[in-house]
Amino acid sequence: MVSDDPSSAESERRVVNFRRGRASARPPAPPPAPVEDLAKYERSEGADDYRHRMMVNIAAFLFVVGLIGAGIWLADTMARMRKDQDCVLSGRRGCTPVEVSKDRW
């Protein structure tokens, strides 16, 4: 009869380290910096033009608000057209209101 108890060798836990390359005691060197010197990208000539920057920020904000408004208008127009088209295709009459001016009566 086979015993259900695992042998002592099977019950021991093992930790196996998988490392690529040679195993070393010291940590790997950090990768080199992508840019050696950031000074060439700094704006060091003169003071920051705060007024110009704020005007550009306001223009960008108004552009984004305009895009959002155009998107909302477009979505509303598409929904209204879909509703009208569904009404007409279902065979009903009077799906869209017809505006009649009072001077014609």
Contact map, one row per residue, 1 for C-alpha under 8 A:
111000000000000000000000000000000000000000000000000000000000000000000000000000000000000000000000000000000
111100000000000000000000000000000000000000000000000000000000000000000000000000000000000000000000000000000
111111000000000000000000000000000000000000000000000000000000000000000000000000000000000000000000000000000
011111000000000000000000000000000000000000000000000000000000000000000000000000000000000000000000000000000
001111100000000000000000000000000000000000000000000000000000000000000000000000000000000000000000000000000
001111110110000000000000000000000000000000000000000000000000000000000000000000000000000000000000000000000
000011111110000000000000000000000000000000000000000000000000000000000000000000000000000000000000000000000
000001111111000000000000000000000000000000000000000000000000000000000000000000000000000000000000000000000
000000111111000000000000000000000000000000000000000000000000000000000000000000000000000000000000000000000
000001111111100000000000000000000000000000000000000000000000000000000000000000000000000000000000000000000
000001111111100000000000000000000000000000000000000000000000000000000000000000000000000000000000000000000
000000011111110000000000000000000000000000000000000000000000000000000000000000000000000000000000000000000
000000000111111000000000000000000000000000000000000000000000000000000000000000000000000000000000000000000
000000000001111100000000000000000000000000000000000000000000000000000000000000000000000000000000000000000
000000000000111110000000000000000000000000000000000000000000000000000000000000000000000000000000000000000
000000000000011111000000000000000000000000000000000000000000000000000000000000000000000000000000000000000
000000000000001111100000000000000000000000000000000000000000000000000000000000000000000000000000000000000
000000000000000111110000000000000000000000000000000000000000000000000000000000000000000000000000000000000
000000000000000011111110000000000000000000000000000000000000000000000000000000000000000000000000000000000
000000000000000001111110000000000000000000000000000000000000000000000000000000000000000000000000000000000
000000000000000000111110000000000000000000000000000000000000000000000000000000000000000000000000000000000
000000000000000000111111000000000000000000000000000000000000000000000000000000000000000000000000000000000
000000000000000000111111100000000000000000000000000000000000000000000000000000000000000000000000000000000
000000000000000000000111111000000000000000000000000000000000000000000000000000000000000000000000000000000
000000000000000000000011111000000000000000000000000000000000000000000000000000000000000000000000000000000
000000000000000000000001111100000000000000000000000000000000000000000000000000000000000000000000000000000
000000000000000000000001111110000000000000000000000000000000000000000000000000000000000000000000000000000
000000000000000000000000011111000000000000000000000000000000000000000000000000000000000000000000000000000
000000000000000000000000001111100000000000000000000000000000000000000000000000000000000000000000000000000
000000000000000000000000000111110000000000000000000000000000000000000000000000000000000000000000000000000
000000000000000000000000000011111000000000000000000000000000000000000000000000000000000000000000000000000
000000000000000000000000000001111100000000000000000000000000000000000000000000000000000000000000000000000
000000000000000000000000000000111111000000000000000000000000000000000000000000000000000000000000000000000
000000000000000000000000000000011111000000000000000000000000000000000000000000000000000000000000000000000
000000000000000000000000000000001111110000000000000000000000000000000000000000000000000000000000000000000
000000000000000000000000000000001111110000000000000000000000000000000000000000000000000000000000000000000
000000000000000000000000000000000011111100000000000000000000000000000000000000000000000000000000000000000
000000000000000000000000000000000011111111000000000000000000000000000000000000000000000000000000000000000
000000000000000000000000000000000000111111000000000000000000000000000000000000000000000000000000000000000
000000000000000000000000000000000000111111000000000000000000000000000000000000000000000000000000000000000
000000000000000000000000000000000000011111100000000000000000000000000000000000000000000000000000000000000
000000000000000000000000000000000000011111110000000000000000000000000000000000000000000000000000000000000
000000000000000000000000000000000000000011111100000000000000000000000000000000000000000000000000000000000
000000000000000000000000000000000000000001111110000000000000000000000000000000000000000000000000000000000
000000000000000000000000000000000000000000111110000000000000000000000000000000000000000000000000000000000
000000000000000000000000000000000000000000111111000000000000000000000000000000000000000000000000000000000
000000000000000000000000000000000000000000011111100000000000000000000000000000000000000000000000000000000
000000000000000000000000000000000000000000000111110000000000000000000000000000000000000000000000000000000
000000000000000000000000000000000000000000000011111110000000000000000000000000000000000000000000000000000
000000000000000000000000000000000000000000000001111111000000000000000000000000000000000000000000000000000
000000000000000000000000000000000000000000000000111111100000000000000000000000000000000000000000000000000
000000000000000000000000000000000000000000000000111111110000000000000000000000000000000000000000000000000
000000000000000000000000000000000000000000000000111111111000000000000000000000000000000000000000000000000
000000000000000000000000000000000000000000000000011111111100000000000000000000000000000000000000000000000
000000000000000000000000000000000000000000000000001111111110000000000000000000000000000000000000000000000
000000000000000000000000000000000000000000000000000111111111000000000000000000000000000000000000000000000
000000000000000000000000000000000000000000000000000011111111100000000000000000000000000000000000000000000
000000000000000000000000000000000000000000000000000001111111110000000000000000000000000000000000000000000
000000000000000000000000000000000000000000000000000000111111111000000000000000000000000000000000000000000
000000000000000000000000000000000000000000000000000000011111111100000000000000000000000000000000000000000
000000000000000000000000000000000000000000000000000000001111111110000000000000000000000000000000000000000
000000000000000000000000000000000000000000000000000000000111111111000000000000000000000000000000000000000
000000000000000000000000000000000000000000000000000000000011111111100000000000000000000000000000000000000
000000000000000000000000000000000000000000000000000000000001111111110000000000000000000000000000000000000
000000000000000000000000000000000000000000000000000000000000111111111000000000000000000000000000000000000
000000000000000000000000000000000000000000000000000000000000011111111100000000000000000000000000000000000
000000000000000000000000000000000000000000000000000000000000001111111110000000000000000000000000000000000
000000000000000000000000000000000000000000000000000000000000000111111111000000000000000000000000000000000
000000000000000000000000000000000000000000000000000000000000000011111111100000000000000000000000000000000
000000000000000000000000000000000000000000000000000000000000000001111111110000000000000000000000000000000
000000000000000000000000000000000000000000000000000000000000000000111111111000000000000000000000000000000
000000000000000000000000000000000000000000000000000000000000000000011111111100000000000000000000000000000
000000000000000000000000000000000000000000000000000000000000000000001111111110000000000000000000000000000
000000000000000000000000000000000000000000000000000000000000000000000111111111000000000000000000000000000
000000000000000000000000000000000000000000000000000000000000000000000011111111100000000000000000000000000
000000000000000000000000000000000000000000000000000000000000000000000001111111110000000000000000000000000
000000000000000000000000000000000000000000000000000000000000000000000000111111111000000000000000000000000
000000000000000000000000000000000000000000000000000000000000000000000000011111111100000000000000000000000
000000000000000000000000000000000000000000000000000000000000000000000000001111111110000000000000000000000
000000000000000000000000000000000000000000000000000000000000000000000000000111111111000000000000000000000
000000000000000000000000000000000000000000000000000000000000000000000000000011111111100000000000000000000
000000000000000000000000000000000000000000000000000000000000000000000000000001111111110000000000000000000
000000000000000000000000000000000000000000000000000000000000000000000000000000111111111000000000000000000
000000000000000000000000000000000000000000000000000000000000000000000000000000011111111100000011000000000
000000000000000000000000000000000000000000000000000000000000000000000000000000001111111110000000000000000
000000000000000000000000000000000000000000000000000000000000000000000000000000000111111111000000000000000
000000000000000000000000000000000000000000000000000000000000000000000000000000000011111111111010000000000
000000000000000000000000000000000000000000000000000000000000000000000000000000000001111111111010000000000
000000000000000000000000000000000000000000000000000000000000000000000000000000000000111111110000000000000
000000000000000000000000000000000000000000000000000000000000000000000000000000000000011111110000000000000
000000000000000000000000000000000000000000000000000000000000000000000000000000000000001111111000000000000
000000000000000000000000000000000000000000000000000000000000000000000000000000000000001111111110000000000
000000000000000000000000000000000000000000000000000000000000000000000000000000000000001100111110000000000
000000000000000000000000000000000000000000000000000000000000000000000000000000000000000000011111100000000
000000000000000000000000000000000000000000000000000000000000000000000000000000000001001100011111100000000
000000000000000000000000000000000000000000000000000000000000000000000000000000000001000000000111110000000
000000000000000000000000000000000000000000000000000000000000000000000000000000000000000000000111111000000
000000000000000000000000000000000000000000000000000000000000000000000000000000000000000000000001111100000
000000000000000000000000000000000000000000000000000000000000000000000000000000000000000000000000111110000
000000000000000000000000000000000000000000000000000000000000000000000000000000000000000000000000011111010
000000000000000000000000000000000000000000000000000000000000000000000000000000000000000000000000001111111
000000000000000000000000000000000000000000000000000000000000000000000000000000000000000000000000000111111
000000000000000000000000000000000000000000000000000000000000000000000000000000000000000000000000000011111
000000000000000000000000000000000000000000000000000000000000000000000000000000000000000000000000000111111
000000000000000000000000000000000000000000000000000000000000000000000000000000000000000000000000000011111
